[in-house]
């Protein structure tokens, strides 16, 4: 007999192997053996079928996929002389891209079968402990009933988890793996092979040839993210205060006019503004017609002017959203506090500084952090307004207004340096994750949660 406390803590697998019955011990070698021996036929067949299917796949395809993951291919595609035909023919070679993908998928399958193996052992342990305690072992019918009742959440999560594994985790691991290879425009499969290079790409971006492009773009990305977030926040609050001023007529009309900018798809607004700010666009044409300028203002062709134009256009798009949230906060501020402040002689600025603004900031801080991260990855505004231009000869594959995310896009689509693009993607993730964790854990919203 085992002590009741021991059942609560469960036996270790080592103890199970030493003290278990024959069917339990056999489960370490043949999955589902304990289930089949105790008439849990459906569960046992599923365990056994998974093991046999895995072994068949491993012998037929899996082992080759795992072994090729180490080299990413050894046989190049090219022309070879065919003795029987007397001419050179195309010889099929290894495709490093597919070998990497299949190798990662094979590794995930092995991890899945390992988890299933552990579940099999836990099931065998549960059956053995029930028998030692002289309790009835659940039948197949009872197991199925449990999956549709108290464990129904686990049943429903099975398919979504598999989807996340193969449609999210697999592509993510594939992208991360590319950062450690030389998969660039000189090593494009299937004609050429690429191989593992370790941390060489990270060194190239941070301290090597790409550093002269990476750090200026990183500086502009952070500057843009800070300025875009702060301007939209403060001007949105000011706009909300103006619209909610007592005595202002047609408040709903003014609020609706600004909200209309949110109703129009962002890409439509950006493309229209791009045409308006063009060198030969309506704005320059009108200013020249009025005699205010002699030549077109380079809104989008001068590096400094292009950056300023981006910031102002983003304000037009972002301010209404902040205005809407700020309005809801202002309308729900405690009137007794504001009235008490007025009685004490506080003016409007003092009320705003000590009551209104702290309340807005407290509520919107998590949203501001989200907006900051969103601006770091704000692909649409840059790509649709300037396309990353104007061009900069000092940068590799990037223009003067490119952010890290648009540079990543250029490295992927234009220069086909997938390894460098993967490195940039990883660095963007690290930057965003670290800032989010540090900033959010320091906010009053988090401390008072």
FIGUPA-897838 format. One record per residue (C-alpha): residue number from 0; residue in three letters; x, y, z. Coordinates in Angstrom, 2 decimals, always signed. Layout:
<recs>
[NUM, "ALA", [X, Y, Z]]
...
</recs>
This chain:
<recs>
[0, "UNK", [+0.00, +0.00, +0.00]]
[1, "UNK", [+1.12, +3.52, -0.75]]
[2, "UNK", [+0.51, +6.47, +1.52]]
[3, "UNK", [-2.24, +8.83, +0.40]]
[4, "UNK", [+0.19, +11.79, +0.29]]
[5, "UNK", [+2.29, +9.90, -2.21]]
[6, "UNK", [-0.62, +9.73, -4.65]]
[7, "UNK", [-1.06, +13.47, -4.40]]
[8, "UNK", [+2.62, +14.01, -5.23]]
[9, "UNK", [+2.66, +11.17, -7.78]]
[10, "UNK", [+5.41, +8.62, -8.29]]
[11, "UNK", [+8.43, +9.52, -10.34]]
[12, "UNK", [+8.91, +7.65, -13.60]]
[13, "UNK", [+11.96, +5.94, -12.12]]
[14, "UNK", [+9.88, +4.62, -9.21]]
[15, "UNK", [+7.18, +3.60, -11.65]]
[16, "UNK", [+9.68, +1.59, -13.69]]
[17, "UNK", [+10.94, -0.18, -10.57]]
[18, "UNK", [+7.64, -0.91, -8.83]]
[19, "UNK", [+5.10, -1.03, -11.64]]
[20, "UNK", [+3.47, -4.17, -12.97]]
[21, "UNK", [+4.42, -5.75, -16.29]]
[22, "UNK", [+1.96, -3.70, -18.39]]
[23, "UNK", [+3.12, -0.47, -16.74]]
[24, "UNK", [+6.78, -1.27, -17.37]]
[25, "UNK", [+5.95, -2.27, -20.95]]
[26, "UNK", [+4.51, +1.25, -21.48]]
[27, "UNK", [+8.08, +2.58, -21.33]]
[28, "UNK", [+8.79, +0.59, -24.49]]
[29, "UNK", [+5.40, +0.26, -26.17]]
[30, "UNK", [+3.10, +3.25, -25.86]]
[31, "UNK", [-0.44, +2.40, -24.72]]
[32, "UNK", [+0.48, -1.00, -23.29]]
[33, "UNK", [-0.95, -0.18, -19.84]]
[34, "UNK", [-4.12, +1.20, -21.40]]
[35, "UNK", [-4.68, -1.87, -23.57]]
[36, "UNK", [-4.00, -4.20, -20.63]]
[37, "UNK", [-6.61, -2.35, -18.56]]
[38, "UNK", [-9.28, -2.34, -21.28]]
[39, "UNK", [-8.84, +1.31, -22.25]]
[40, "UNK", [-8.76, +0.21, -25.87]]
[41, "UNK", [-9.36, +3.53, -27.64]]
[42, "UNK", [-6.66, +5.39, -25.72]]
[43, "UNK", [-4.24, +2.49, -26.05]]
[44, "UNK", [-4.81, +2.17, -29.81]]
[45, "UNK", [-4.25, +5.93, -30.23]]
[46, "UNK", [-0.96, +5.79, -28.30]]
[47, "UNK", [+0.22, +2.69, -30.14]]
[48, "UNK", [-0.88, +4.03, -33.53]]
[49, "UNK", [+1.01, +7.28, -32.91]]
[50, "UNK", [+4.17, +5.35, -32.02]]
[51, "UNK", [+3.97, +3.04, -35.04]]
[52, "UNK", [+3.18, +5.95, -37.35]]
[53, "UNK", [+6.14, +7.90, -35.97]]
[54, "UNK", [+8.53, +4.97, -36.42]]
[55, "UNK", [+7.33, +4.43, -40.01]]
[56, "UNK", [+7.74, +8.14, -40.78]]
[57, "UNK", [+11.15, +8.28, -39.06]]
[58, "UNK", [+12.51, +5.39, -41.12]]
[59, "UNK", [+10.97, +6.54, -44.39]]
[60, "UNK", [+11.45, +10.35, -44.26]]
[61, "UNK", [+12.15, +11.70, -40.80]]
[62, "UNK", [+15.70, +10.50, -40.30]]
[63, "UNK", [+16.78, +11.92, -43.64]]
[64, "UNK", [+15.15, +15.27, -42.85]]
[65, "UNK", [+16.86, +15.44, -39.45]]
[66, "UNK", [+20.26, +14.41, -40.81]]
[67, "UNK", [+20.14, +16.96, -43.64]]
[68, "UNK", [+19.31, +19.71, -41.13]]
[69, "UNK", [+22.96, +19.68, -40.09]]
[70, "UNK", [+24.37, +20.38, -43.56]]
[71, "UNK", [+21.40, +21.96, -45.40]]
[72, "UNK", [+22.42, +20.06, -48.51]]
[73, "UNK", [+25.61, +18.84, -50.15]]
[74, "UNK", [+24.61, +18.26, -53.77]]
[75, "UNK", [+24.52, +21.32, -56.02]]
[76, "UNK", [+22.23, +21.73, -58.98]]
[77, "UNK", [+24.09, +22.07, -62.29]]
[78, "UNK", [+24.95, +20.67, -65.70]]
[79, "UNK", [+26.74, +17.30, -65.83]]
[80, "UNK", [+27.86, +15.22, -68.79]]
[81, "UNK", [+25.56, +12.24, -69.54]]
[82, "UNK", [+27.56, +9.40, -71.08]]
[83, "UNK", [+24.53, +7.72, -72.63]]
[84, "UNK", [+23.24, +10.90, -74.29]]
[85, "UNK", [+26.62, +12.42, -75.03]]
[86, "UNK", [+25.45, +15.86, -73.86]]
[87, "UNK", [+25.37, +17.87, -70.65]]
[88, "UNK", [+22.07, +17.61, -68.77]]
[89, "UNK", [+20.68, +19.38, -65.76]]
[90, "UNK", [+21.32, +17.49, -62.51]]
[91, "UNK", [+18.83, +18.04, -59.70]]
[92, "UNK", [+20.46, +19.10, -56.47]]
[93, "UNK", [+19.51, +19.69, -52.87]]
[94, "UNK", [+17.26, +22.60, -52.00]]
[95, "UNK", [+18.59, +24.14, -48.78]]
[96, "UNK", [+15.40, +26.11, -48.21]]
[97, "UNK", [+13.20, +22.99, -48.24]]
[98, "UNK", [+15.73, +20.97, -46.25]]
[99, "UNK", [+15.71, +23.61, -43.52]]
[100, "UNK", [+11.91, +23.76, -43.48]]
[101, "UNK", [+11.45, +19.98, -43.45]]
[102, "UNK", [+14.21, +19.59, -40.86]]
[103, "UNK", [+12.52, +22.02, -38.45]]
[104, "UNK", [+9.16, +20.35, -39.08]]
[105, "UNK", [+10.76, +16.96, -38.35]]
[106, "UNK", [+12.21, +18.29, -35.09]]
[107, "UNK", [+8.75, +19.56, -34.09]]
[108, "UNK", [+7.24, +16.15, -34.84]]
[109, "UNK", [+9.87, +14.53, -32.61]]
[110, "UNK", [+9.05, +16.98, -29.81]]
[111, "UNK", [+5.34, +16.22, -30.24]]
[112, "UNK", [+5.89, +12.45, -30.03]]
[113, "UNK", [+8.10, +12.98, -26.97]]
[114, "UNK", [+5.28, +14.91, -25.27]]
[115, "UNK", [+2.84, +12.18, -26.27]]
[116, "UNK", [+5.25, +9.59, -24.82]]
[117, "UNK", [+5.26, +11.47, -21.50]]
[118, "UNK", [+1.45, +11.62, -21.56]]
[119, "UNK", [+1.46, +7.85, -22.14]]
[120, "UNK", [+3.67, +7.34, -19.07]]
[121, "UNK", [+1.47, +9.63, -16.97]]
[122, "UNK", [-1.56, +7.64, -18.08]]
[123, "UNK", [+0.17, +4.39, -17.14]]
[124, "UNK", [+1.15, +5.86, -13.76]]
[125, "UNK", [-2.42, +7.01, -13.12]]
[126, "UNK", [-3.79, +3.54, -13.87]]
[127, "UNK", [-1.17, +1.88, -11.64]]
[128, "UNK", [-1.86, +4.24, -8.72]]
[129, "UNK", [-5.60, +3.68, -9.05]]
[130, "UNK", [-5.09, -0.08, -8.96]]
[131, "UNK", [-2.81, +0.18, -5.93]]
[132, "UNK", [-5.46, +2.23, -4.17]]
[133, "UNK", [-8.05, -0.36, -5.25]]
[134, "UNK", [-10.04, +2.21, -7.15]]
[135, "UNK", [-11.82, +1.46, -10.45]]
[136, "UNK", [-9.92, +2.23, -13.65]]
[137, "UNK", [-11.96, +4.50, -15.98]]
[138, "UNK", [-13.36, +2.75, -19.02]]
[139, "UNK", [-13.14, +4.05, -22.57]]
[140, "UNK", [-16.71, +5.30, -22.29]]
[141, "UNK", [-15.89, +7.21, -19.11]]
[142, "UNK", [-12.77, +8.72, -20.70]]
[143, "UNK", [-14.79, +9.92, -23.69]]
[144, "UNK", [-17.41, +11.36, -21.35]]
[145, "UNK", [-14.66, +13.18, -19.46]]
[146, "UNK", [-13.32, +14.69, -22.69]]
[147, "UNK", [-16.77, +16.08, -23.42]]
[148, "UNK", [-17.40, +17.39, -19.89]]
[149, "UNK", [-14.77, +18.43, -17.33]]
[150, "UNK", [-11.91, +18.24, -19.88]]
[151, "UNK", [-13.90, +19.70, -22.77]]
[152, "UNK", [-11.65, +22.79, -22.83]]
[153, "UNK", [-8.63, +20.58, -23.53]]
[154, "UNK", [-10.52, +18.78, -26.31]]
[155, "UNK", [-11.42, +22.07, -28.01]]
[156, "UNK", [-7.86, +23.37, -27.72]]
[157, "UNK", [-6.29, +20.44, -29.56]]
[158, "UNK", [-6.90, +21.62, -33.14]]
[159, "UNK", [-6.04, +25.30, -32.46]]
[160, "UNK", [-2.80, +24.25, -30.76]]
[161, "UNK", [-1.82, +22.13, -33.76]]
[162, "UNK", [-2.64, +25.08, -36.02]]
[163, "UNK", [-0.48, +27.41, -33.92]]
[164, "UNK", [+2.34, +24.87, -33.94]]
[165, "UNK", [+2.54, +24.42, -37.71]]
[166, "UNK", [+1.30, +27.80, -38.94]]
[167, "UNK", [+2.91, +30.08, -36.34]]
[168, "UNK", [+5.70, +28.31, -34.48]]
[169, "UNK", [+7.12, +26.53, -37.54]]
[170, "UNK", [+7.38, +29.70, -39.72]]
[171, "UNK", [+8.79, +31.60, -36.74]]
[172, "UNK", [+11.49, +28.99, -36.11]]
[173, "UNK", [+12.23, +28.92, -39.83]]
[174, "UNK", [+12.69, +32.70, -39.90]]
[175, "UNK", [+14.92, +32.65, -36.82]]
[176, "UNK", [+17.02, +29.82, -38.25]]
[177, "UNK", [+17.71, +31.79, -41.45]]
[178, "UNK", [+19.49, +34.41, -39.33]]
[179, "UNK", [+22.20, +31.83, -38.64]]
[180, "UNK", [+22.78, +30.93, -42.32]]
[181, "UNK", [+24.30, +32.65, -45.36]]
[182, "UNK", [+20.98, +32.66, -47.24]]
[183, "UNK", [+21.46, +35.80, -49.35]]
[184, "UNK", [+21.46, +36.88, -53.01]]
[185, "UNK", [+24.64, +34.87, -53.60]]
[186, "UNK", [+23.19, +31.66, -52.16]]
[187, "UNK", [+19.69, +31.39, -53.60]]
[188, "UNK", [+18.24, +27.86, -53.83]]
[189, "UNK", [+17.68, +25.67, -55.70]]
[190, "UNK", [+20.65, +26.66, -57.90]]
[191, "UNK", [+22.90, +27.38, -54.92]]
[192, "UNK", [+23.14, +25.95, -51.43]]
[193, "UNK", [+23.34, +27.90, -48.20]]
[194, "UNK", [+24.81, +26.70, -44.92]]
[195, "UNK", [+25.08, +27.55, -41.24]]
[196, "UNK", [+27.35, +30.47, -40.30]]
[197, "UNK", [+26.53, +30.88, -36.60]]
[198, "UNK", [+26.46, +34.45, -35.26]]
[199, "UNK", [+28.30, +35.94, -38.23]]
[200, "UNK", [+25.23, +37.80, -39.51]]
[201, "UNK", [+24.60, +39.41, -36.13]]
[202, "UNK", [+28.21, +40.57, -36.02]]
[203, "UNK", [+27.87, +41.93, -39.55]]
[204, "UNK", [+24.80, +43.99, -38.61]]
[205, "UNK", [+26.04, +45.28, -35.24]]
[206, "UNK", [+29.77, +45.74, -35.79]]
[207, "UNK", [+30.43, +44.90, -39.46]]
[208, "UNK", [+29.60, +46.41, -42.83]]
[209, "UNK", [+25.88, +46.71, -42.10]]
[210, "UNK", [+26.44, +48.74, -38.92]]
[211, "UNK", [+26.71, +51.96, -40.96]]
[212, "UNK", [+23.15, +51.32, -42.14]]
[213, "UNK", [+21.67, +49.66, -39.06]]
[214, "UNK", [+22.45, +52.28, -36.41]]
[215, "UNK", [+21.30, +55.36, -38.37]]
[216, "UNK", [+18.06, +53.55, -39.26]]
[217, "UNK", [+17.69, +52.41, -35.64]]
[218, "UNK", [+18.15, +56.02, -34.44]]
[219, "UNK", [+15.53, +57.29, -36.91]]
[220, "UNK", [+13.16, +54.45, -35.98]]
[221, "UNK", [+13.32, +55.31, -32.28]]
[222, "UNK", [+13.07, +59.05, -32.98]]
[223, "UNK", [+10.07, +58.49, -35.22]]
[224, "UNK", [+8.39, +56.19, -32.70]]
[225, "UNK", [+8.83, +58.67, -29.82]]
[226, "UNK", [+7.80, +61.77, -31.81]]
[227, "UNK", [+4.85, +60.06, -33.51]]
[228, "UNK", [+3.54, +58.71, -30.20]]
[229, "UNK", [+4.03, +61.93, -28.22]]
[230, "UNK", [+2.58, +64.28, -30.86]]
[231, "UNK", [-0.54, +62.19, -31.40]]
[232, "UNK", [-1.02, +61.86, -27.64]]
[233, "UNK", [-0.65, +65.52, -26.66]]
[234, "UNK", [-2.42, +67.03, -29.64]]
[235, "UNK", [-5.19, +64.48, -29.26]]
[236, "UNK", [-5.69, +65.59, -25.64]]
[237, "UNK", [-5.66, +69.26, -26.63]]
[238, "UNK", [-8.23, +68.60, -29.36]]
[239, "UNK", [-10.43, +66.69, -26.91]]
[240, "UNK", [-10.24, +69.54, -24.38]]
[241, "UNK", [-11.14, +72.11, -27.05]]
[242, "UNK", [-14.12, +70.11, -28.28]]
[243, "UNK", [-15.35, +69.51, -24.71]]
[244, "UNK", [-14.99, +73.16, -23.68]]
[245, "UNK", [-18.16, +74.47, -22.05]]
[246, "UNK", [-20.09, +76.81, -24.30]]
[247, "UNK", [-18.72, +75.40, -27.58]]
[248, "UNK", [-21.54, +74.92, -30.08]]
[249, "UNK", [-21.96, +71.96, -32.42]]
[250, "UNK", [-19.68, +69.66, -30.38]]
[251, "UNK", [-21.02, +66.55, -32.06]]
[252, "UNK", [-20.38, +68.05, -35.50]]
[253, "UNK", [-16.75, +68.90, -34.67]]
[254, "UNK", [-16.19, +65.48, -33.14]]
[255, "UNK", [-17.71, +63.76, -36.18]]
[256, "UNK", [-15.52, +65.73, -38.61]]
[257, "UNK", [-12.33, +64.52, -36.94]]
[258, "UNK", [-13.59, +60.97, -36.53]]
[259, "UNK", [-14.21, +60.81, -40.29]]
[260, "UNK", [-10.44, +60.50, -40.78]]
[261, "UNK", [-10.66, +57.16, -38.96]]
[262, "UNK", [-13.51, +56.00, -41.20]]
[263, "UNK", [-11.39, +56.40, -44.34]]
[264, "UNK", [-8.96, +53.49, -44.86]]
[265, "UNK", [-5.44, +54.53, -43.90]]
[266, "UNK", [-3.86, +53.54, -47.21]]
[267, "UNK", [-6.36, +55.75, -49.08]]
[268, "UNK", [-5.46, +58.80, -46.97]]
[269, "UNK", [-1.73, +58.15, -47.34]]
[270, "UNK", [-1.86, +57.75, -51.12]]
[271, "UNK", [-3.95, +60.93, -51.47]]
[272, "UNK", [-1.52, +62.90, -49.29]]
[273, "UNK", [+1.40, +61.48, -51.27]]
[274, "UNK", [-0.10, +62.93, -54.45]]
[275, "UNK", [-0.83, +66.23, -52.72]]
[276, "UNK", [+2.77, +66.60, -51.51]]
[277, "UNK", [+4.33, +65.52, -54.79]]
[278, "UNK", [+6.73, +67.98, -56.43]]
[279, "UNK", [+4.19, +68.53, -59.20]]
[280, "UNK", [+1.21, +68.04, -56.90]]
[281, "UNK", [-1.66, +70.43, -56.11]]
[282, "UNK", [-0.04, +72.01, -53.05]]
[283, "UNK", [+3.17, +73.03, -54.84]]
[284, "UNK", [+1.22, +74.07, -57.93]]
[285, "UNK", [-1.10, +76.28, -55.87]]
[286, "UNK", [+1.74, +77.92, -53.91]]
[287, "UNK", [+3.66, +78.63, -57.12]]
[288, "UNK", [+0.51, +80.07, -58.74]]
[289, "UNK", [+0.04, +82.44, -55.80]]
[290, "UNK", [+3.69, +83.46, -56.07]]
[291, "UNK", [+4.60, +82.29, -52.59]]
[292, "UNK", [+7.38, +80.01, -53.86]]
[293, "UNK", [+9.61, +79.98, -56.94]]
[294, "UNK", [+10.30, +76.24, -57.02]]
[295, "UNK", [+8.54, +73.16, -55.71]]
[296, "UNK", [+9.01, +72.37, -52.02]]
[297, "UNK", [+10.67, +68.93, -51.72]]
[298, "UNK", [+8.17, +67.54, -49.24]]
[299, "UNK", [+9.06, +63.92, -50.06]]
[300, "UNK", [+12.39, +64.20, -51.87]]
[301, "UNK", [+14.53, +65.99, -49.27]]
[302, "UNK", [+15.54, +63.75, -46.33]]
[303, "UNK", [+14.71, +66.27, -43.60]]
[304, "UNK", [+11.53, +67.53, -45.24]]
[305, "UNK", [+10.40, +63.97, -45.90]]
[306, "UNK", [+10.78, +63.05, -42.23]]
[307, "UNK", [+8.87, +66.15, -41.11]]
[308, "UNK", [+6.16, +65.43, -43.68]]
[309, "UNK", [+5.79, +61.88, -42.37]]
[310, "UNK", [+5.41, +63.11, -38.79]]
[311, "UNK", [+2.75, +65.70, -39.72]]
[312, "UNK", [+0.79, +63.27, -41.88]]
[313, "UNK", [+0.88, +60.69, -39.09]]
[314, "UNK", [-0.54, +63.32, -36.73]]
[315, "UNK", [-3.47, +63.80, -39.09]]
[316, "UNK", [-4.12, +60.06, -38.97]]
[317, "UNK", [-3.36, +59.41, -35.27]]
[318, "UNK", [-4.73, +62.43, -33.40]]
[319, "UNK", [-8.46, +61.58, -33.86]]
[320, "UNK", [-7.99, +58.19, -32.18]]
[321, "UNK", [-6.37, +59.77, -29.12]]
[322, "UNK", [-9.01, +62.51, -29.15]]
[323, "UNK", [-11.77, +59.91, -29.02]]
[324, "UNK", [-10.27, +58.05, -26.05]]
[325, "UNK", [-9.40, +61.28, -24.23]]
[326, "UNK", [-12.96, +62.54, -24.71]]
[327, "UNK", [-14.40, +59.49, -22.99]]
[328, "UNK", [-11.97, +59.95, -20.08]]
[329, "UNK", [-12.67, +63.70, -19.75]]
[330, "UNK", [-16.43, +63.12, -19.75]]
[331, "UNK", [-16.06, +60.64, -16.88]]
[332, "UNK", [-13.74, +62.69, -14.67]]
[333, "UNK", [-14.97, +63.16, -11.06]]
[334, "UNK", [-16.75, +66.52, -11.10]]
[335, "UNK", [-16.47, +66.89, -7.32]]
[336, "UNK", [-12.67, +67.00, -7.52]]
[337, "UNK", [-12.73, +69.59, -10.30]]
[338, "UNK", [-15.32, +71.68, -8.46]]
[339, "UNK", [-13.31, +71.50, -5.23]]
[340, "UNK", [-10.21, +72.65, -7.13]]
[341, "UNK", [-12.13, +75.61, -8.56]]
[342, "UNK", [-13.38, +76.58, -5.09]]
[343, "UNK", [-9.78, +76.47, -3.84]]
[344, "UNK", [-8.88, +78.98, -6.57]]
[345, "UNK", [-7.22, +76.68, -9.12]]
[346, "UNK", [-7.23, +77.95, -12.69]]
[347, "UNK", [-7.83, +75.84, -15.81]]
[348, "UNK", [-4.14, +75.07, -16.31]]
[349, "UNK", [-3.71, +73.92, -12.70]]
[350, "UNK", [-6.82, +71.74, -12.95]]
[351, "UNK", [-5.50, +70.20, -16.18]]
[352, "UNK", [-2.01, +69.66, -14.73]]
[353, "UNK", [-3.07, +68.13, -11.41]]
[354, "UNK", [-6.36, +66.36, -12.20]]
[355, "UNK", [-7.21, +65.95, -15.89]]
[356, "UNK", [-3.82, +65.04, -17.35]]
[357, "UNK", [-2.79, +62.54, -14.59]]
[358, "UNK", [-6.13, +60.74, -15.00]]
[359, "UNK", [-5.73, +60.55, -18.80]]
[360, "UNK", [-2.11, +59.43, -18.51]]
[361, "UNK", [-2.96, +56.76, -15.92]]
[362, "UNK", [-5.62, +55.21, -18.13]]
[363, "UNK", [-3.79, +55.59, -21.45]]
[364, "UNK", [-0.26, +54.50, -20.44]]
[365, "UNK", [-0.70, +50.87, -21.58]]
[366, "UNK", [-2.19, +52.19, -24.83]]
[367, "UNK", [+0.78, +54.56, -25.27]]
[368, "UNK", [+3.20, +51.67, -24.90]]
[369, "UNK", [+1.22, +49.77, -27.52]]
[370, "UNK", [+1.25, +52.80, -29.83]]
[371, "UNK", [+5.01, +53.18, -29.40]]
[372, "UNK", [+5.63, +49.56, -30.39]]
[373, "UNK", [+3.15, +49.96, -33.24]]
[374, "UNK", [+5.07, +53.00, -34.50]]
[375, "UNK", [+8.35, +51.08, -34.43]]
[376, "UNK", [+6.66, +48.63, -36.80]]
[377, "UNK", [+4.59, +51.24, -38.68]]
[378, "UNK", [+5.09, +49.91, -42.20]]
[379, "UNK", [+2.13, +51.60, -43.89]]
[380, "UNK", [+2.94, +55.26, -43.24]]
[381, "UNK", [+6.53, +55.00, -44.46]]
[382, "UNK", [+5.98, +52.65, -47.38]]
[383, "UNK", [+2.87, +54.32, -48.80]]
[384, "UNK", [+4.02, +57.92, -48.25]]
[385, "UNK", [+7.71, +57.92, -49.21]]
[386, "UNK", [+8.51, +54.30, -50.04]]
[387, "UNK", [+11.51, +54.73, -47.73]]
[388, "UNK", [+12.93, +57.46, -49.98]]
[389, "UNK", [+14.67, +59.60, -50.82]]
[390, "UNK", [+17.48, +57.21, -51.68]]
[391, "UNK", [+20.64, +57.31, -49.60]]
[392, "UNK", [+23.91, +56.11, -51.12]]
[393, "UNK", [+25.40, +55.61, -47.64]]
[394, "UNK", [+22.83, +52.95, -46.78]]
[395, "UNK", [+22.63, +49.37, -48.01]]
[396, "UNK", [+19.18, +48.58, -49.39]]
[397, "UNK", [+17.50, +51.45, -47.53]]
[398, "UNK", [+16.43, +55.06, -48.01]]
[399, "UNK", [+16.60, +58.09, -45.72]]
[400, "UNK", [+13.13, +57.55, -44.21]]
[401, "UNK", [+13.19, +53.76, -43.96]]
[402, "UNK", [+12.42, +52.25, -40.56]]
[403, "UNK", [+13.87, +48.93, -39.47]]
[404, "UNK", [+10.67, +47.18, -40.58]]
[405, "UNK", [+10.71, +48.73, -44.08]]
[406, "UNK", [+14.43, +48.03, -44.38]]
[407, "UNK", [+13.63, +44.41, -43.51]]
[408, "UNK", [+11.09, +44.43, -46.34]]
[409, "UNK", [+13.66, +45.82, -48.79]]
[410, "UNK", [+16.26, +43.25, -47.75]]
[411, "UNK", [+13.72, +40.50, -48.40]]
[412, "UNK", [+12.05, +41.68, -51.61]]
[413, "UNK", [+14.66, +43.84, -53.34]]
[414, "UNK", [+18.15, +42.70, -52.35]]
[415, "UNK", [+17.10, +39.13, -51.36]]
[416, "UNK", [+19.39, +39.07, -48.32]]
[417, "UNK", [+17.11, +36.88, -46.27]]
[418, "UNK", [+19.71, +36.23, -43.58]]
[419, "UNK", [+20.15, +39.95, -42.83]]
[420, "UNK", [+16.38, +40.47, -42.93]]
[421, "UNK", [+15.95, +37.70, -40.38]]
[422, "UNK", [+18.54, +39.31, -38.11]]
[423, "UNK", [+16.73, +42.64, -38.34]]
[424, "UNK", [+13.43, +40.91, -37.52]]
[425, "UNK", [+14.95, +39.31, -34.41]]
[426, "UNK", [+16.46, +42.62, -33.27]]
[427, "UNK", [+13.10, +44.40, -33.76]]
[428, "UNK", [+11.42, +41.73, -31.63]]
[429, "UNK", [+14.05, +42.04, -28.88]]
[430, "UNK", [+13.76, +45.84, -28.91]]
[431, "UNK", [+9.95, +45.76, -28.76]]
[432, "UNK", [+9.76, +43.02, -26.13]]
[433, "UNK", [+12.34, +44.57, -23.78]]
[434, "UNK", [+10.80, +48.03, -23.99]]
[435, "UNK", [+7.26, +46.67, -23.47]]
[436, "UNK", [+8.24, +44.65, -20.40]]
[437, "UNK", [+10.34, +47.39, -18.80]]
[438, "UNK", [+7.88, +50.20, -19.54]]
[439, "UNK", [+4.71, +48.35, -18.60]]
[440, "UNK", [+6.02, +46.97, -15.30]]
[441, "UNK", [+6.99, +50.51, -14.24]]
[442, "UNK", [+3.59, +52.08, -14.92]]
[443, "UNK", [+1.10, +52.93, -12.17]]
[444, "UNK", [-1.52, +50.98, -14.14]]
[445, "UNK", [+0.52, +47.77, -13.61]]
[446, "UNK", [+1.44, +48.51, -9.97]]
[447, "UNK", [-2.19, +49.11, -9.00]]
[448, "UNK", [-3.56, +46.15, -10.98]]
</recs>
